[in-house]
Amino acid sequence: MDIRDAIQYGLTATHARVLRSVEDVSDVEARQIPQNLSPLVWQLGHVALSDGGFLRLTGGISAAPDSFKGFFRTGSGGAADYPSLADVKAVAEATQRDLMELARLGELSQGVESRNFASVGEMLIFAAYHRGYHVGKMTTLRALLGKPRLFG
């Protein structure tokens, strides 16, 4: 397995877990704020917005609409008139496709201006790590909503 394969695996596996975390969740449930935590729709939207930001760092275009910044940027969350879970999921799917394309064809050693990573390859690894962090948040929210355990 080479580095591209490993990066693509990480992106594929974490994307699948993110989507699995919301597959049996209604729009109403996705907006609930148990224990004053950012809701499931926020978690998914934040991942999609972040993934779009990673794409922009390489000169790409994000599928996340500008309105996502107001809803899903770091430090936001809580009660809001979020887009539908289906709409947020569609953006997450689009950013995944674009990140996978970058992982397949991009110059992984190209430098990227960030405090968290120095190259496109490192950025894509960070994207998978970031998603994993939010899957943890999502599984906690699921438990607080009385949803079944998905992993482990």
C-alpha positions as a Python dict, from the first residue, in 0.01 Angstrom:
ca = {
    (1, 'M'): (0, 0, 0),
    (2, 'D'): (141, 338, -94),
    (3, 'I'): (68, 673, 71),
    (4, 'R'): (-211, 761, -176),
    (5, 'D'): (-387, 434, -98),
    (6, 'A'): (-351, 498, 276),
    (7, 'I'): (-489, 852, 247),
    (8, 'Q'): (-780, 737, 31),
    (9, 'Y'): (-856, 461, 280),
    (10, 'G'): (-858, 711, 567),
    (11, 'L'): (-1090, 947, 382),
    (12, 'T'): (-1323, 667, 274),
    (13, 'A'): (-1342, 503, 617),
    (14, 'T'): (-1401, 825, 809),
    (15, 'H'): (-1657, 952, 558),
    (16, 'A'): (-1850, 625, 590),
    (17, 'R'): (-1850, 655, 970),
    (18, 'V'): (-1966, 1017, 957),
    (19, 'L'): (-2258, 921, 731),
    (20, 'R'): (-2339, 612, 935),
    (21, 'S'): (-2365, 833, 1242),
    (22, 'V'): (-2661, 1019, 1090),
    (23, 'E'): (-2825, 753, 872),
    (24, 'D'): (-3105, 673, 1119),
    (25, 'V'): (-3145, 1027, 1253),
    (26, 'S'): (-3443, 1249, 1169),
    (27, 'D'): (-3415, 1621, 1103),
    (28, 'V'): (-3576, 1688, 1441),
    (29, 'E'): (-3329, 1459, 1621),
    (30, 'A'): (-3035, 1609, 1431),
    (31, 'R'): (-3119, 1954, 1573),
    (32, 'Q'): (-3155, 1845, 1935),
    (33, 'I'): (-2898, 1981, 2178),
    (34, 'P'): (-2854, 1723, 2455),
    (35, 'Q'): (-2634, 1835, 2743),
    (36, 'N'): (-2585, 2170, 2564),
    (37, 'L'): (-2362, 2005, 2297),
    (38, 'S'): (-2350, 2113, 1933),
    (39, 'P'): (-2614, 1902, 1754),
    (40, 'L'): (-2560, 1624, 1503),
    (41, 'V'): (-2648, 1847, 1208),
    (42, 'W'): (-2379, 2089, 1327),
    (43, 'Q'): (-2122, 1809, 1350),
    (44, 'L'): (-2192, 1698, 992),
    (45, 'G'): (-2203, 2054, 860),
    (46, 'H'): (-1880, 2144, 1035),
    (47, 'V'): (-1703, 1846, 877),
    (48, 'A'): (-1837, 1945, 533),
    (49, 'L'): (-1735, 2309, 581),
    (50, 'S'): (-1389, 2207, 703),
    (51, 'D'): (-1340, 1966, 414),
    (52, 'G'): (-1433, 2248, 177),
    (53, 'G'): (-1179, 2470, 351),
    (54, 'F'): (-911, 2208, 295),
    (55, 'L'): (-995, 2211, -75),
    (56, 'R'): (-970, 2590, -89),
    (57, 'L'): (-623, 2575, 67),
    (58, 'T'): (-507, 2392, -247),
    (59, 'G'): (-675, 2635, -485),
    (60, 'G'): (-983, 2418, -525),
    (61, 'I'): (-1346, 2513, -493),
    (62, 'S'): (-1561, 2413, -196),
    (63, 'A'): (-1907, 2265, -246),
    (64, 'A'): (-2009, 2424, 85),
    (65, 'P'): (-2223, 2733, 26),
    (66, 'D'): (-2118, 3058, 193),
    (67, 'S'): (-2413, 3026, 432),
    (68, 'F'): (-2242, 2723, 591),
    (69, 'K'): (-1982, 2953, 749),
    (70, 'G'): (-2245, 3117, 966),
    (71, 'F'): (-2385, 2785, 1082),
    (72, 'F'): (-2088, 2551, 1102),
    (73, 'R'): (-1765, 2742, 1164),
    (74, 'T'): (-1554, 2653, 1467),
    (75, 'G'): (-1700, 2814, 1777),
    (76, 'S'): (-2058, 2812, 1648),
    (77, 'G'): (-2318, 2548, 1731),
    (78, 'G'): (-2621, 2544, 1955),
    (79, 'A'): (-2972, 2629, 1849),
    (80, 'A'): (-3002, 2767, 1495),
    (81, 'D'): (-3219, 2743, 1185),
    (82, 'Y'): (-2983, 2490, 1025),
    (83, 'P'): (-3023, 2365, 669),
    (84, 'S'): (-3193, 2025, 644),
    (85, 'L'): (-2989, 1719, 731),
    (86, 'A'): (-3035, 1599, 371),
    (87, 'D'): (-2892, 1925, 234),
    (88, 'V'): (-2595, 1913, 470),
    (89, 'K'): (-2535, 1549, 383),
    (90, 'A'): (-2531, 1636, 10),
    (91, 'V'): (-2255, 1892, 72),
    (92, 'A'): (-2060, 1638, 278),
    (93, 'E'): (-2087, 1389, -11),
    (94, 'A'): (-1964, 1650, -260),
    (95, 'T'): (-1665, 1755, -49),
    (96, 'Q'): (-1575, 1388, -2),
    (97, 'R'): (-1573, 1334, -379),
    (98, 'D'): (-1350, 1638, -424),
    (99, 'L'): (-1108, 1535, -148),
    (100, 'M'): (-1085, 1186, -298),
    (101, 'E'): (-1004, 1337, -636),
    (102, 'L'): (-732, 1546, -472),
    (103, 'A'): (-597, 1235, -297),
    (104, 'R'): (-586, 1047, -628),
    (105, 'L'): (-442, 1317, -851),
    (106, 'G'): (-302, 1598, -636),
    (107, 'E'): (63, 1672, -569),
    (108, 'L'): (83, 1541, -213),
    (109, 'S'): (414, 1714, -140),
    (110, 'Q'): (282, 2059, -245),
    (111, 'G'): (312, 2305, 41),
    (112, 'V'): (4, 2431, 222),
    (113, 'E'): (-15, 2736, 446),
    (114, 'S'): (-153, 2612, 780),
    (115, 'R'): (-55, 2576, 1143),
    (116, 'N'): (-181, 2215, 1144),
    (117, 'F'): (-1, 2067, 841),
    (118, 'A'): (263, 2159, 584),
    (119, 'S'): (165, 1974, 266),
    (120, 'V'): (-140, 1849, 75),
    (121, 'G'): (-70, 1493, 189),
    (122, 'E'): (-48, 1597, 554),
    (123, 'M'): (-366, 1803, 511),
    (124, 'L'): (-559, 1502, 378),
    (125, 'I'): (-439, 1290, 670),
    (126, 'F'): (-547, 1570, 904),
    (127, 'A'): (-891, 1578, 733),
    (128, 'A'): (-940, 1210, 817),
    (129, 'Y'): (-822, 1268, 1175),
    (130, 'H'): (-1058, 1568, 1209),
    (131, 'R'): (-1351, 1358, 1091),
    (132, 'G'): (-1266, 1086, 1341),
    (133, 'Y'): (-1278, 1342, 1621),
    (134, 'H'): (-1628, 1447, 1513),
    (135, 'V'): (-1743, 1085, 1479),
    (136, 'G'): (-1663, 1058, 1850),
    (137, 'K'): (-1878, 1362, 1918),
    (138, 'M'): (-2154, 1222, 1698),
    (139, 'T'): (-2158, 885, 1874),
    (140, 'T'): (-2186, 1061, 2210),
    (141, 'L'): (-2479, 1266, 2080),
    (142, 'R'): (-2640, 949, 1947),
    (143, 'A'): (-2613, 787, 2290),
    (144, 'L'): (-2770, 1092, 2454),
    (145, 'L'): (-3055, 1071, 2201),
    (146, 'G'): (-3109, 702, 2285),
    (147, 'K'): (-2986, 581, 1945),
    (148, 'P'): (-2817, 240, 1911),
    (149, 'R'): (-2441, 205, 1938),
    (150, 'L'): (-2279, 180, 1595),
    (151, 'F'): (-1912, 102, 1653),
    (152, 'G'): (-1707, -107, 1893),
}
